[in-house]
Amino acid sequence: MPKEKTNAFDALCELASTESWCWKAPCSTCGNYDFRYAFLQLAEGRHPKDKNWLRTSFIEKHRIYKFPHGYPKEIKESVLHICLKSNLSTIHKNSKFPDWLGFLGVVFAHCGSNSDLTYKLSKYWSVQLQDIVPKSSLAYHELNNHFYLSNDILNACEKALNGNEDKG
């Protein structure tokens, strides 16, 4: 029986972690160019573990894509749909901390919008994060009480996971 393929976003996070991609959003130096090109490939149905996955340097050298300063709705929705099948426990296990939390923020920064799909992903990831952060943490309660996964909540998750949570 063939092994089921890893979700493309899960695999992207592993690649981004291995290659130390910038997850500062927005980044005024690189503009998250690795992620921006990667999101275009995800939207085309490519998978980071497939032979047809293109490295950013190859994309830029051969001018395969114009640098995406923004995405049309179709590309954003395609990436969000892929993320809606992601597994944060897998991402957490296979990616550096706190980078993997930053990767989530990059998705919202570049593909998020005021749409039902963005809110659905936010809730989906919030539920999964509740299984990862300590139940006694402020982050856990923030995840339970908000409908949108913000950078502030992701920062609270980071603090809860590294033991630096402000106990008030």
C-alpha positions as CSV (number, residue, x, y, z in Angstrom):
1,M,0.0,0.0,0.0
2,P,1.5,3.3,-1.0
3,K,2.3,5.8,1.7
4,E,0.0,8.8,1.7
5,K,1.7,12.0,0.6
6,T,2.4,14.7,3.1
7,N,0.2,17.8,2.9
8,A,2.0,20.3,0.6
9,F,1.9,23.0,3.3
10,D,3.3,20.7,5.9
11,A,6.1,19.8,3.5
12,L,6.6,23.4,2.6
13,C,7.1,24.2,6.3
14,E,9.7,21.5,6.6
15,L,11.6,22.8,3.6
16,A,11.4,26.4,4.9
17,S,12.7,25.3,8.3
18,T,15.6,23.3,6.8
19,E,16.5,26.2,4.6
20,S,15.9,28.9,7.2
21,W,13.4,31.0,5.2
22,C,12.6,34.4,6.5
23,W,9.2,34.4,8.2
24,K,9.2,38.0,9.4
25,A,6.0,39.4,7.9
26,P,6.3,41.9,6.4
27,C,10.0,41.7,5.8
28,S,11.4,44.9,4.2
29,T,14.6,43.1,3.2
30,C,13.4,40.0,1.3
31,G,9.7,40.4,1.2
32,N,9.4,36.7,2.1
33,Y,10.3,35.9,-1.5
34,D,10.9,32.2,-0.8
35,F,7.3,31.9,0.5
36,R,5.9,34.1,-2.2
37,Y,7.2,32.0,-5.0
38,A,6.4,28.8,-3.0
39,F,2.7,29.9,-2.7
40,L,2.5,30.3,-6.5
41,Q,3.8,26.7,-6.9
42,L,1.4,25.4,-4.3
43,A,-1.5,27.1,-6.2
44,E,-0.3,25.3,-9.3
45,G,-0.5,21.9,-7.6
46,R,3.2,21.4,-7.1
47,H,4.4,19.7,-3.9
48,P,7.8,20.6,-2.2
49,K,8.8,16.9,-2.2
50,D,8.2,16.4,-5.9
51,K,10.9,16.5,-8.6
52,N,9.1,19.4,-10.3
53,W,9.4,21.7,-7.2
54,L,11.5,24.8,-8.2
55,R,14.0,26.5,-5.9
56,T,13.7,30.2,-5.5
57,S,17.2,30.7,-7.1
58,F,16.1,28.8,-10.2
59,I,12.9,30.7,-10.4
60,E,14.7,34.0,-10.3
61,K,17.5,33.0,-12.6
62,H,15.1,31.8,-15.3
63,R,12.4,34.4,-14.6
64,I,9.7,31.7,-14.3
65,Y,7.4,34.0,-12.3
66,K,7.1,37.7,-12.0
67,F,7.7,38.6,-8.3
68,P,4.2,38.4,-6.7
69,H,3.6,41.6,-4.8
70,G,0.1,40.4,-4.2
71,Y,-2.0,37.5,-5.3
72,P,-5.3,37.2,-7.1
73,K,-8.1,35.7,-5.1
74,E,-7.8,32.3,-6.9
75,I,-4.2,31.8,-5.8
76,K,-5.0,32.9,-2.2
77,E,-7.9,30.5,-2.0
78,S,-5.9,27.7,-3.4
79,V,-3.2,28.1,-0.8
80,L,-5.8,28.5,2.0
81,H,-7.5,25.3,0.9
82,I,-4.2,23.4,1.1
83,C,-3.5,24.9,4.5
84,L,-7.0,23.7,5.6
85,K,-5.7,20.1,5.3
86,S,-2.4,20.8,7.2
87,N,-1.5,19.2,10.5
88,L,0.2,21.6,13.0
89,S,1.4,18.7,15.1
90,T,3.4,17.4,12.0
91,I,4.6,20.9,11.3
92,H,5.6,21.4,14.9
93,K,7.5,18.1,14.9
94,N,9.3,18.6,11.6
95,S,10.1,22.4,11.8
96,K,12.3,24.6,14.0
97,F,10.8,26.5,16.9
98,P,9.6,29.2,16.8
99,D,9.9,29.4,13.0
100,W,6.9,27.1,12.3
101,L,4.6,29.6,14.2
102,G,6.0,32.4,12.0
103,F,5.2,30.3,8.9
104,L,1.5,30.4,9.9
105,G,1.8,34.2,10.1
106,V,3.3,34.4,6.6
107,V,0.3,32.6,5.2
108,F,-2.1,35.1,6.8
109,A,0.1,38.1,5.8
110,H,0.2,37.1,2.1
111,C,-2.8,34.9,1.5
112,G,-5.3,36.0,4.2
113,S,-8.1,38.3,3.5
114,N,-11.4,39.3,5.0
115,S,-13.0,36.1,3.7
116,D,-14.9,33.1,5.1
117,L,-12.0,30.9,4.0
118,T,-9.4,32.9,6.0
119,Y,-11.6,32.8,9.1
120,K,-12.1,29.0,8.6
121,L,-8.4,28.5,8.4
122,S,-7.9,30.7,11.5
123,K,-10.3,28.6,13.5
124,Y,-8.9,25.3,12.1
125,W,-5.4,26.3,13.2
126,S,-6.6,27.7,16.5
127,V,-8.1,24.4,17.5
128,Q,-4.9,22.5,16.6
129,L,-2.8,25.0,18.5
130,Q,-4.9,24.4,21.6
131,D,-3.7,20.8,21.4
132,I,-0.1,22.0,21.4
133,V,0.2,24.8,23.9
134,P,-0.2,24.1,27.6
135,K,-3.8,24.2,28.7
136,S,-2.9,26.4,31.7
137,S,-1.4,29.1,29.4
138,L,-2.8,32.5,28.5
139,A,-2.3,31.5,24.8
140,Y,-4.7,28.5,25.3
141,H,-7.4,30.8,26.5
142,E,-6.7,33.4,23.8
143,L,-7.1,30.7,21.2
144,N,-10.4,29.7,22.7
145,N,-11.8,33.3,22.9
146,H,-10.9,34.7,19.5
147,F,-12.2,34.0,16.1
148,Y,-9.1,35.2,14.2
149,L,-5.6,33.9,14.7
150,S,-3.5,37.1,14.9
151,N,0.2,37.7,15.3
152,D,-0.4,38.6,18.9
153,I,-1.9,35.2,19.5
154,L,0.9,33.5,17.6
155,N,3.4,35.4,19.8
156,A,1.5,34.3,22.9
157,C,1.7,30.7,21.7
158,E,5.5,31.1,21.2
159,K,5.8,32.4,24.8
160,A,3.7,29.6,26.2
161,L,5.7,27.0,24.4
162,N,9.1,28.3,25.3
163,G,8.1,28.9,29.0
164,N,8.4,32.7,28.8
165,E,4.8,33.5,29.3
166,D,4.0,36.5,31.3
167,K,2.1,35.3,34.3
168,G,0.9,38.8,35.2
